[in-house]
Amino acid sequence: MKISVIGTGYVGLVTGTCLAEIGNDITCVDKDHKKIENLKNGILPIYEAHLEDMLIRNIGENRLHFTTSVEDAVRHATIIFIAVGTPSHENGDIDMSQVDEVAGEIGKSLDAYKIIVNKSTVPVGSVKRVAEIIQRHLKREVEFDVISNPEFLREGSAVLDTFQGDRIVIGSTSKKATKILHDLYRPLKQKIFTTDPESAELIKYASNAFLATKISFINEIANICEKTGANVNEVAKGMGLDKRIGEKFLNAGIGFGGACFPKDVKGLIKIGEKLNYDFRIIRETLQVNEEQKMKPIMILDNLFPDLRGVQITVLGLTFKPDTDDIREAPSLDIINELHKRGAKIKAYDPIAIENAKRVLKLPIHYFHEAYDAIAGSDAVLLLTEWKEFKELNVRKIRSLMNRRVFIDGRNIFEAKAMRAKGFEYYGIGIDNCQFTAICSIEERMIPIENQKSHHTCGRAWN
Ligand SMILES: NC(=O)c1ccc[n+]([C@@H]2O[C@H](COP(=O)([O-])OP(=O)(O)OC[C@H]3O[C@@H](n4cnc5c(N)ncnc54)[C@H](O)[C@@H]3O)[C@@H](O)[C@H]2O)c1
């Protein structure tokens, strides 16, 4: 099929490349001229496993083309995907300007029947909104259908998700468009769920808000664990064995980030507000997440009377592993806070250093190797669960550090083993007391002001 994808970011580029891979003739459009020039030469703007090889192969086999002209792309295709950004406004509202602009351009260029598929995450009612904008911009009377097809890929496994996702959702009122989309997706052999456009649009927000809530929920359980001596990793394992709950998204840590969860949760709150509905659960999901991000700072505050001049190493800048995306990563808030408090900051990430430099205009010393970043540090903050961090030689880390504070924001190490190796180790929702053997449950309940020292019990900061 002849397909155009407007917006060549994470979603557009992965969608276009994967649809080319299954034999379609794809044109990807972006208004960013440099991005398009680079892509024509096989240079990717993002890191995503398996994407580069597939992109180069499909360019070579003449199934994947790039342009900055929406007009050319619309003329080329029967199916036009909209995959532009829908960021948050300052107040959390969903910024629809990119979608509106593209809809207008599609309208001006429409010359025959086409299906416009909205893949961007957009508020309920956007299929109608896009159809109205296209209709207003038509230069001649042509038929078209607009349908919703929200995207569920995850950065870090986006290619795999496109080929092996749990479901494809289509929101459509047109039998003709629905059939063509089913034909397009049939080779992917995935469950296709067809529904009305409004439900499809809400499925995307509801799914992301639910997953974000699951993360905030386990983080609140982690906070209870710290006060009681329970271990959140054990609690999560026990919960996850229940098929109704499932084991995924039950990893306690320093909270969620990324281009989607924070923005979509805020977006759903706004959707509710506009309908006079106060979506209380997800307001709390966001609030819990904001507080959770500061957990490493709270731990440091209990260990150092003053962070001025303290040498801190941040390991991991991305909001999750296997991506170079640092949008809304907890590391950004944590580093900003460390800087405000006068800490000296060194940082290492396997692939996101350049992206971090663009966003964080702070005196951070970046390194291209984890051990170099760790050398001479008073405290290490592990903020992303990159596989290579799990494989670090902890004895070497110990030998390189000045004071051996290790704050594991993703619980990738085992507390007992790390402490046995001489670290002042702190995880999230695990027994953070340095002196477990002498700290009874009663002692853990002693109010902070009455504790002999913060070392009486690591839970004191709560
Ligand atoms: N990133 C994800 O993991 C993910 C997952 C699922 C859904 N989504 C949703 O998909 C949409 C796209 O997300 P993304 O992360 O790919 O965004 P992105 O910011 O990475 O990419 C958007 C691209 O659209 C281009 N663009 C903007 N206006 C344009 C125009 N008028 N003409 C041509 N190109 C234009 C931009 O230059 C940019 O390259 C968003 O609504 C997002 O919420 C994202």
The ligand as an SDF file (V2000), in Angstrom:
LIG
                    3D

 44 48  0  0  0  0  0  0  0  0999 V2000
    7.3440    8.5460   22.0530 N   0  0  0  0  0  0  0  0  0  0  0  0
    6.5690    7.5510   22.4580 C   0  0  0  0  0  0  0  0  0  0  0  0
    7.0180    6.6220   23.1100 O   0  0  0  0  0  0  0  0  0  0  0  0
    5.1070    7.5360   22.1010 C   0  0  0  0  0  0  0  0  0  0  0  0
    4.3710    6.3500   22.2740 C   0  0  0  0  0  0  0  0  0  0  0  0
    3.0310    6.3350   21.9460 C   0  0  0  0  0  0  0  0  0  0  0  0
    2.4110    7.4880   21.4900 C   0  0  0  0  0  0  0  0  0  0  0  0
    3.1310    8.6380   21.3620 N   0  0  0  0  0  0  0  0  0  0  0  0
    2.4550    9.8240   20.8340 C   0  0  0  0  0  0  0  0  0  0  0  0
    2.7870    9.9400   19.4560 O   0  0  0  0  0  0  0  0  0  0  0  0
    2.9120   11.3340   19.0960 C   0  0  0  0  0  0  0  0  0  0  0  0
    4.3000   11.5960   18.5480 C   0  0  0  0  0  0  0  0  0  0  0  0
    5.2270   11.3570   19.5740 O   0  0  0  0  0  0  0  0  0  0  0  0
    6.8050   11.3320   19.3080 P   0  0  0  0  0  0  0  0  0  0  0  0
    7.4390   10.9460   20.5810 O   0  0  0  0  0  0  0  0  0  0  0  0
    7.0610   10.5330   18.0850 O   0  0  0  0  0  0  0  0  0  0  0  0
    7.0540   12.8810   19.0040 O   0  0  0  0  0  0  0  0  0  0  0  0
    8.3940   13.5730   18.5090 P   0  0  0  0  0  0  0  0  0  0  0  0
    8.3980   14.8990   19.1160 O   0  0  0  0  0  0  0  0  0  0  0  0
    9.5390   12.6420   18.6880 O   0  0  0  0  0  0  0  0  0  0  0  0
    8.1510   13.7210   16.9290 O   0  0  0  0  0  0  0  0  0  0  0  0
    7.2060   14.5540   16.3490 C   0  0  0  0  0  0  0  0  0  0  0  0
    7.7380   14.9800   14.9950 C   0  0  0  0  0  0  0  0  0  0  0  0
    6.7210   15.7070   14.2990 O   0  0  0  0  0  0  0  0  0  0  0  0
    7.3460   16.7200   13.5320 C   0  0  0  0  0  0  0  0  0  0  0  0
    6.3730   17.7360   13.1570 N   0  0  0  0  0  0  0  0  0  0  0  0
    5.7280   18.6220   13.9450 C   0  0  0  0  0  0  0  0  0  0  0  0
    4.9060   19.3990   13.2120 N   0  0  0  0  0  0  0  0  0  0  0  0
    5.0190   18.9830   11.9300 C   0  0  0  0  0  0  0  0  0  0  0  0
    4.4400   19.4050   10.6930 C   0  0  0  0  0  0  0  0  0  0  0  0
    3.5560   20.4120   10.6390 N   0  0  0  0  0  0  0  0  0  0  0  0
    4.7990   18.7690    9.5630 N   0  0  0  0  0  0  0  0  0  0  0  0
    5.7040   17.7660    9.6000 C   0  0  0  0  0  0  0  0  0  0  0  0
    6.2950   17.3200   10.7280 N   0  0  0  0  0  0  0  0  0  0  0  0
    5.9570   17.9250   11.8870 C   0  0  0  0  0  0  0  0  0  0  0  0
    8.4370   17.2290   14.4640 C   0  0  0  0  0  0  0  0  0  0  0  0
    9.4400   17.9290   13.7510 O   0  0  0  0  0  0  0  0  0  0  0  0
    8.9420   15.9240   15.0720 C   0  0  0  0  0  0  0  0  0  0  0  0
   10.0210   15.3750   14.3290 O   0  0  0  0  0  0  0  0  0  0  0  0
    2.5850   12.1130   20.3650 C   0  0  0  0  0  0  0  0  0  0  0  0
    1.2230   12.4330   20.3670 O   0  0  0  0  0  0  0  0  0  0  0  0
    2.8850   11.1180   21.4700 C   0  0  0  0  0  0  0  0  0  0  0  0
    2.1500   11.3810   22.6320 O   0  0  0  0  0  0  0  0  0  0  0  0
    4.4760    8.6830   21.6400 C   0  0  0  0  0  0  0  0  0  0  0  0
  1  2  1  0
  2  3  2  0
  2  4  1  0
  4  5  1  0
  4 44  2  0
  5  6  2  0
  6  7  1  0
  7  8  2  0
  8  9  1  0
  8 44  1  0
  9 10  1  0
  9 42  1  0
 10 11  1  0
 11 12  1  0
 11 40  1  0
 12 13  1  0
 13 14  1  0
 14 15  2  0
 14 16  1  0
 14 17  1  0
 17 18  1  0
 18 19  2  0
 18 20  1  0
 18 21  1  0
 21 22  1  0
 22 23  1  0
 23 24  1  0
 23 38  1  0
 24 25  1  0
 25 26  1  0
 25 36  1  0
 26 27  1  0
 26 35  1  0
 27 28  2  0
 28 29  1  0
 29 30  1  0
 29 35  2  0
 30 31  1  0
 30 32  2  0
 32 33  1  0
 33 34  2  0
 34 35  1  0
 36 37  1  0
 36 38  1  0
 38 39  1  0
 40 41  1  0
 40 42  1  0
 42 43  1  0
M  CHG  2   8   1  16  -1
M  END
$$$$
